[in-house]
């Protein structure tokens, strides 16, 4: 789908609303959680709430920074060092083993919130900077049809919403245990 004229403003508004809901939802999930709560797993193979929120932000950061032509806020703003996770510098959580997920440790839930806010800033900069041609620009030719920026951004939003829902569910289980 090619974005034209005033449609660009509508697309931007819808995407901004969706990503704002993700940012707010991360804060709501984190509210009242401890560092220990972030690591709780419903069973040994499940993803903990903290890891889900980190992964949600990492995938958004990595994919949208690429579209924006910017360095990921993970490294550019020092979040890799602040969160001090035992993962490769460019890890996003995709494809991690249960053991790697189990190694997730964050000292303070506010750090995850800070990272999510920083990623939301990148997202807003990207969305405000795209015009119709920017949304239509091909960003991945490995697919048939090739993936445009608009399609990739929608995919990132969908993935973030799914992981936020998973984090909400795990947080609910945590509260009821």
N, C-alpha and C positions, 0 to 999 in steps of 0.2 A: 504494500500500500504506500503510495507516495503522498506525503503531506504537502498541501498547497495552501497558500494565502492565509486566511484567518483560521483554517483548520490547524495550523501550527500552534496557535495560541490555545486552542481547545485541547489538542494532544498534550501540550506542555502542562496545562492546568490539571488534567486528569492524572498524568504521571506524577506531578508534584503532590497532589492529594494522596495518591497511593503510597508514595515513599514517605510522606509525612506521617501517615498512619503506621508505617513500619517503625519509624524512629520513636514515635510516642508509645507504641506497643512494647518495644524493648524496655523502655523506662518503666512501664507498668509491670512487666514481668519481674524486673529486677527489684522493684520496690519491696523492701523488707527482707530480702534474701541475704544470707551470709556467704562468706567465701566457701564454707563447708557445703552449704546448700547448692552452690554452683556445680559442685562435683558429684552430687547424689545421682545415682543411676537406678532406675526401677528394677533392673536386673543387670548382670555383668556385661551383657552385650548391647545394652541400650545407650543412647546418647544422653548425657546430662544437660540440664537446662543451660548452664554456662557455655558449654561447648556449642550447643545449638545457636545461641545468640552470637558467639564469636564467629562461627562459620557463616551465619547469615550476613554479618557485616563484612567478613573477608571476601566472600564471593561477590558482594555488591561492589566493594572497593576495587578488587582486581579487575573485574569486567568493565566497570564504568570508567576507571582510570585509563584503561586501554582505549576506550572510545574517545575520551577527552584528550588523549595524548599527554597525559600527566603521569607523574610518578604516583604510585599508590600511597595513600595517607599512612598506611601501615609502616612504611619505611620513611617517607618524606617528613612525617610529623613525629617520628619516634615511638609509635605505638608498639612496634615489635619489641623494643627494649623495655618499655613500661610494663607490658603484659608478661614479658619474660617466659613465654611458653617454650616447651622443649621440642619445638618443631623446626623444620627447615625454614629459612627466612621467607621464602615465597609460598609456603604452605597455606592452603585455604580450607583444609579439612576434607576436600574432595578425595575420596579413595583411601582415607585413613583406616587403619586396622582398629579393631576393638581395643587393642593394647595402647595404640597411639591416642585414641580418644580418652582412654582411662588415665593417661598421663596429664590430662588437662588440669591446670592449677592456676588460678588467678587470686592474688592476695586480697583484692578489694573489688566488690561488684561495681563500684563507681568507675573503675577503669574500663569495664565493658561498656558502660553507659557513655563514657567520654569518647571511646572509639566509635560507637554508633553515631554520636553527634558529629564527629569529624567526618565520617563517611557520608552522612546526610548533607554536610556542607559541600563535599565534592559532587554529590548527586545534583544539588541545586545549581551549582556552577555549570555543570554539564548541560542540564536541561535548559537553563536560561541562555546558554551559548549556542544552542542548535537552532538553525533555520530549516526550512523545508529541505534544502539540499543536504544539510547535515543529518537529518533524520533518515533520508533516503540513501545515504552513503553506505556502500557495502563494507562491512567490517570483518566478514569471515567468508572466504570463498570455498571452504572445505565442505559446504553443504550444497544441496541442490533443491531448491534454488539458493543462491548465496544469501547470507544473512545481512540485513541492513541494521543500522544503528537502532532504528525504531523497534524492530523485531527483537534485537538483543536486549534492549532496555526493558521491554515488556516481559521477556523471559526472566531477567534478573528480578523484576518486581514479583513475578509469580513465584519464583524460588524463595525469595525473602518472605513472602506471605505464608508459604507452606511451612518454612522453618519457624516462623513466629508462632504459628498455630501449634506446632509440635512443642515448642518451648512453653507455651501457655498450658498445654496438657500435662507436660512433665512437672511444671510448677504446681499445678493443681494436685497431682499425685503426691508430690512432696508435702504439701500442706495437709493432706489427708492421711499420710502414713501413720 
